Amino acid sequence: MGLEEEAKELALRYVGNLDTAFSILEVRAAGPVRQEDLSYVLDLANRYREDARRFLEAGRPLTSIAASSYAEGLLDALRFLGLVEFRWPGEREVRNPGGSPRPT
């Protein structure tokens, strides 16, 4: 498989992973974060996902991967802060010593 084909397959997988994450994502209590700010970051992540899909369809898989990576980073940051809950495909859950779930 050539580099271009490999990039396309990877981009397809990243966009699919984002689709899955958004389909099961649950927003938690925002706590000290304003709801508008949480909604704004979720909207940014979703826009990066849409950009990733458009770049892939336009034959630009490397740019698609970059956009997907931005979206993943935003979602992971929200998850690590406890503002949203989801799992990436293939990710399993383990328990921290304190009992709270932690993705692996």
Long-range contacts (C-beta under 8 A, 24 or more apart in sequence): 4-61, 7-61, 7-62, 7-65, 8-56, 8-61, 10-61, 10-65, 11-52, 11-55, 11-56, 11-61, 11-62, 11-64, 11-65, 11-68, 12-56, 14-52, 14-64, 14-65, 14-68, 14-69, 14-72, 15-49, 15-52, 15-53, 15-56, 15-64, 15-68, 16-89, 17-68, 17-72, 17-88, 17-89, 18-49, 18-52, 18-68, 18-71, 18-72, 18-75, 19-49, 20-88, 20-89, 21-75, 21-86, 21-87, 21-88, 22-46, 22-49, 22-86, 24-86, 24-87, 25-75, 25-84, 25-85, 25-86, 26-84, 26-85, 26-86, 27-83, 27-84, 28-82, 28-83, 28-84, 28-85, 30-83, 31-82, 31-83, 33-81, 33-83, 38-78, 38-83, 38-84, 41-74, 41-77, 41-78, 42-74, 42-78, 42-84, 44-74, 45-70, 45-71, 45-74, 45-75, 45-78, 46-71, 48-74, 79-103
